[in-house]
């Protein structure tokens, strides 16, 4: 009937409509194809605002001019693409990479990998990880990248404060953050500032105790084998808490997706402040891809049976050092000589005068692997320390000194282990004969972290045995300086007691502990500022901001880096000298108070004035660094005053703006001029060279000879 036919057609229409709607809905839910933006070889991670992004690197980025700082985890002013090549994510043909910004790092280790040499750096405010360019599940990635603003906020006159954080980052606090598609109640809120990373801790399972080895191993070749003591090894297990670097909740499984940003312990540097800035609160270390977080090859005794402090002594206040002894527990030393070594360490502890206001001492024993016997805060007086030393049992195994130095660098000098920050870090390596592994690279990294390395070698290799030494001249390759001050050679274990007083005298001579100094805490920095009429009031405040942003990156105190400033026109004016201010905040306030002078431009006379009034009063132990900023050609000669300053040990950097003369900038700068002189077309672009300037200062510092 007509009614039935109409009803059938109606039902069919509804069905087709629903089907089409469902198909449309299905199309809409299909995942959109990710557009991957391309970046240039010279783009640095710090210039990109996005905290996590996928990008495509072009071919040909493997070039020394695209500098990389770090290994596995990189400082943010590294070339993103060259860092990806160094890490092995891509090769020189380019490709897609995933970049994740993480917190600042207290130390970046340089290495040679995949044809790229990365450099070391004591610390930086921001880091990044690079991995294969595959999207992480639940994360939305930007199709276009946001770059830092080309203009920074000028310093205002009057009572306005000069920013002490990173100006560019503070201007861009509202940068979008990749967010999971579906957030839960446990997700950490998106940060409101790129300078602070909230963290979430995730408990991980405890490591599995390793089985004690029972086979005695001797050194390769015809090395002397002495009476064998029983080998006793204590193994400890400890639960591990890992802090999220990205500000989002991480499971233990997802930690491996972060390219190894976490380890059991952070790397240590000399003189960490008791209250670190927000961007340095989270210290992290890198680990090699493919290595289990727990499979480090190290064990620790300090948590197995911690002892309470029985009594507290102030100690020898003329010898405030944090000291770690690397105790040789190898089989080659034998049982009797191991006892002589313990007696020597006990006598050293007594002679030092252990105490909270003086020296503190911990011991790491090494054989095949190193392990901490006790740390800096375990014992606070010489008596308790000597008693603890007497109870140490020999580990046995080989003499892997290089492995032990790496362990100490990464695990010993930590705040949690009693490191005081204001006290120099000292390692004394006891070695019977010679090491069974290489020490040069591990020693270099420890020195760059501010650790002073001493060696006490006992019964060194005889002429007939030198062919068995893996690394000839290993002592000179390891110690802080090769002058002989950092090494003591003892012909026999039975004469070791004669080395107690010489060793104590040397480790307590803090003025000569050269490796405590890093590029950030060992300089007198003098700013020579052009205050001529062509600069103008507004631009002068921008120059002061540039000066402040450089100054805030250094560790400023009367014993660390000091800052002074000179302003010049036709005349010169000492704004403040090196001995005027001893805190970072006081220095920044003094920079803010500098008033614009206005006048002509006599740069040569200003260099001579700064050489006398600033650097003439510099400390002999400080590196003298002059940073001159000018916007025009000088009315007088700059070559002779600059040459005189160079001859007096001043390292000169010149920064030219607008109408500055390139030939004068090169004449003012130290050699090589291309690494010591910079030019910008306008004052608002000065901020671009803050990172580069600090990078060059640190590179130059790390390349100093060790004699």
Phi, psi and omega in degrees: 000160181300323181296317180296319180296318179297318179297318180297317180296323179296314179298318180297321179296316178299319181298314181295322179297316180296320181297315180297319180297320180296320179296319179298319180296321179296319179298319183293331182273355178294141183292127178290145180289132182285124173271124184260116178289151179260142177239158179276165183297328186269004180288129179260149184299326181294341179278345180260127185284324185304129182286340177209132183201160172249134182218164179246127178267140178281170175291157171083024182274352181282089185213140183297337180287342176266087191286148181231136179237114177118176177221124183072315173238133193238146174295146190289350175264020170279152171295124183299312186289321179289329174295322178295324176292315179303320182281349179088007180290318175228172173245194186288355176276354178088188180146180182276142179222154174251126182244132178234123176283140177224181186290164177300154187240143183278351179191134179244126185265125176280153178196167175252120184210133176053037177082006181240130175265114175266156184254160177269156179206137181299314180195164173205159189285337185216146180231172173210155177246148179229135182214181182302141187285054177250133181298142173279144184299130176084007181247133177264129184252145182288143176274342173229144183265146178260129182253160180301148178298147180277002182224134179256160183286128182285153176284133180268150179283177181085224184261009181294141181275140172284132180300138176254000174260188179281114188299314184298319181292323181291329178293336189243044183296335186267019179301137182293146180245135176301131183238146176299149182298322179233110181271146177247178183293339183270357181287134179290135180300151178298131181297148177266350178221142181283357180265355181229129180243108175295151184229158177231133181263143182232119179290140178243158181294156180287154179285155181274128179300138177277150179287139180291134178278142183242352183275125178284131180240136177253169181290154179294150178084181185281052179282151182297132177248122185253183181303133187269125174270158178294135183265122180235126181236129174260134179244140181239147173242144181214142175287150186240129176250125183248136181265132177292132180270334187269355180087003178245159182292127180244136169274165180297329180289324183285349178299327180293338177287346182267025174053034174075039182286344186243151169219178177300318187228146175279162177285151184251147172229159180289141174063055169281134181291153181296323176241095185285156174298162184302321185281358177244003184293329181258103180262135186226161178227163183259158174222156187287138179304139179091353180264130179297146179300333184260349187267056186272343182083005181247154172229160182224132180263346192296333180267355184291314182212068184297139181258141174289155177289118184284323177205156184242129179244147176288329175077184181282103186287350175273004182220063181273093178225152171258115195241131174239126174263128171267108188267127181285112179250017184292162180293331185296334183287330180080166186289316184293316181289333174296322177294322177296323178296317178297320178296320178299314180296323177295320178293323176297317179300320179293317182290328180293321186078068185297138177180163185297329180263001180235220181283143171241147189221133172233166182228133171243126176262137180234151173211249169294315179230152177272155173208147182279123174283312172199154186259190188293330186264001184290319182232135186246011175208160186294324183297309180297322180295317179297319179297321180292322179298321181298336184268358181291134179257145183289136180281315188084182180100197180277184179249070184275080183290318180301318179295322180292321178295320176298319180298314181296317181301320186268336192235343190267307187276070180242153177303321181294337180263007176102004178297130188264355178078304182279355180255138178300144175269127182231134173241128174248118182262119172268127181219130176271108179082265181204158180289157177257008172219178183274144185244346191299309184293316179297322180293318180300315180295322178293317179298318180291343174272001178093018181264128176273118185257123172249150174237133168245104181261132182241130181053063181298167184300132173288168183304320181287344182261350186297337178293342181267354180285123184295318185232097179302148180056038184297330181295311180296330179284343187255320191290164183299315176222151185266021183283349184102344180294329187263010181223139176230125178253125182245124185292334184212146176299333182283350175251012185295331183298337180288344183269357184299303184294315176303320181292314181299318180299321183287315183290339179271352179277077189296336179294336182259004179278077190296329185283354173290343184269136176239177181295344184260352184226019187227031186227155163253112185254118179249120177268129176247110195248126177287119179247029184289168185297330183291343181287309181087155185298312182297315180293328179297322177294326177294321176298318179296324176296318177302315178298318180294319182292331173288312185300322186292345180279350183260157177272102190260126172194177181289343178253351179253220178291138176241152185232139174223167182212142175233136172249144182220153168227242165290329181251181181228150180220127175281109180287313171196146182267178183295330185267007185280315185235139185240008174232155181297318182295321178296321178296314180297322177295321180294321177298318180298327185277354181295128181262145181291133188265303181079136181158208181275196184225095176248081186290321180300314179296325179294322178296317178297319180297314180296322179300322182275308188279333178258293189284343173293343180248018179284151178286144181301330183279354184264147169279128184268114184239121176253129177241109184254131179241124180218157182241011181198178179285143181282149176281346179234175182286137178254343188294309183294314176300321179294318179298319178296320178296316179300318181294335177270012174088013179275127174268115189254131172245134178242134178237116181255142180234140171058262188263015178297145183272120182302323181294325177288322178300319180290324179293324180289322188288149173289163177281145350285137188300327184292341178261356183238000178230143183222155179220135174232150185280339179211157186299325183294349179260006179302323184303337182299335187258007176298305181298317182297320181295314179294320177302314181293322177298317181288321178298317179294320180297315183290343182267006180297145174293153184258020179266000000 
